[in-house]
């Protein structure tokens, strides 16, 4: 059954265009830069057909001499990040049956296992990944600041594990975006934008690690750190110059308050929390660089 829809033809300068239905664009993943086929019918009709690029599956076979847990974990994480749909690890030695790293990798399933071979399959389609993974990471970091005055190490560990899962998923997404221009266009990212997200992702990992290890009974300082993370969340979601400049000011203020609270803190906790504030400032610098770069690119395009 053919569903007919009437749309008005628009004009801009010398160009004539119509707006495509948003539901149709979402269904076939049509975004800025996508390619479509135009077919002229015999009765004057013009048919618009999505151009589909056949997606090749990435299947890896990895032969390993050293199957110690640390080396094995690195091989699994690397295969996951580069976007392998399926990978098989083989060894003449017995491969450990317990692989803890798997729990950190979203959508990764152990599909087959023998003493000398294990096969993993990724059920995660990158187009299913939310664009706001990085915001999810910051929400968990904010939750970590709420545990600064407790010794609930189990809760901190769970939150840190959640951050690791989201971080690795974001690494996988950015690797795909850097190696696949069509996917990068779909995310509406530049190569520089991808690099900036990877840098921010690394800094957020360090922030979560420091917060998970830190303890502070200074409620005012803890509140200031929580508010700082809230401002970081807003800066990343809005990405405007005024918000980012406010984040710079907030890091400076928070650093002064941290200095005043130094005597109340264990020396190691003071150093960790100082690193947290410094890394937030590093992220603010990256956001400002990204903002200026995007404005420059838009100016050049015009």
VENPE-V489119 format. One record per residue. RES is the residue in one letter. OMEGA is omega in whole degrees, -180 to 180 (NA if undefined). Layout:
BEGIN
res = [RES/RES]
omega = [OMEGA/OMEGA]
END
This chain:
BEGIN
res = [X/X/X/X/X/X/X/X/X/X/X/X/X/X/X/X/X/X/X/X/X/X/X/X/X/X/X/X/X/X/X/X/X/X/X/X/X/X/X/X/X/X/X/X/X/X/X/X/X/X/X/X/X/X/X/X/X/X/X/X/X/X/X/X/X/X/X/X/X/X/X/X/X/X/X/X/X/X/X/X/X/X/X/X/X/X/X/X/X/X/X/X/X/X/X/X/X/X/X/X/X/X/X/X/X/X/X/X/X/X/X/X/X/X/X/X/X/X/X/X/X/X/X/X/X/X/X/X/X/X/X/X/X/X/X/X/X/X/X/X/X/X/X/X/X/X/X/X/X/X/X/X/X/X/X/X/X/X/X/X/X/X/X/X/X/X/X/X/X/X/X/X/X/X/X/X/X/X/X/X/X/X/X/X/X/X/X/X/X/X/X/X/X/X/X/X/X/X/X/X/X/X/X/X/X/X/X/X/X/X/X/X/X/X/X/X/X/X/X/X/X/X/X/X/X/X/X/X/X/X/X/X/X/X/X/X/X/X/X/X/X/X/X/X/X/X/X/X/X/X/X/X/X/X/X/X/X/X/X/X/X/X/X/X/X/X/X/X/X/X/X/X/X/X/X/X/X/X/X/X/X/X/X/X/X/X/X/X/X/X/X/X/X/X/X/X/X/X/X/X/X/X]
omega = [-178/176/-179/179/-179/178/179/176/-178/178/176/-176/178/-177/176/-176/170/176/178/178/-175/180/179/180/179/-178/-177/176/178/178/178/-179/179/179/176/177/175/-178/179/179/-178/-178/176/-179/178/-175/-180/-176/177/177/-177/175/-179/-178/179/179/176/180/-178/169/-176/178/-173/173/-179/179/175/-176/-178/-180/180/178/-180/180/-179/-179/-179/180/180/-176/-179/171/179/176/179/175/-177/179/-178/178/175/178/178/-180/180/-178/-179/-179/-174/-175/-177/-177/179/-172/-177/175/180/-178/175/-173/-180/-179/171/180/-174/-178/173/180/178/177/177/178/-177/173/-174/179/178/-176/179/179/-174/178/-176/177/177/178/-178/177/180/177/176/177/177/179/179/180/-178/-177/178/175/178/-175/179/178/178/-180/180/179/178/177/178/177/180/179/-180/-179/-180/177/178/176/179/-180/-178/176/178/-179/-180/-177/-177/-177/-179/178/178/177/180/177/-177/179/170/176/179/178/178/180/178/179/178/178/179/179/179/-179/178/176/-180/179/-180/179/-179/-179/-180/-179/-172/175/178/176/180/-175/180/178/179/178/178/179/178/178/178/178/176/178/176/178/-179/180/180/-178/-177/177/172/-171/-178/-180/-178/177/176/178/176/-180/-179/179/178/179/-179/179/178/179/178/178/-180/-179/-174/-176/-179/-174/168/-176/-180/178/178/-179/-179/-178/175/177/179/-179/179/-179/175/177/177/180/178/178/178/179/179/177/-178/179/180/180/-179/177/179/-180/180/179/-180/-180/179/NA]
END
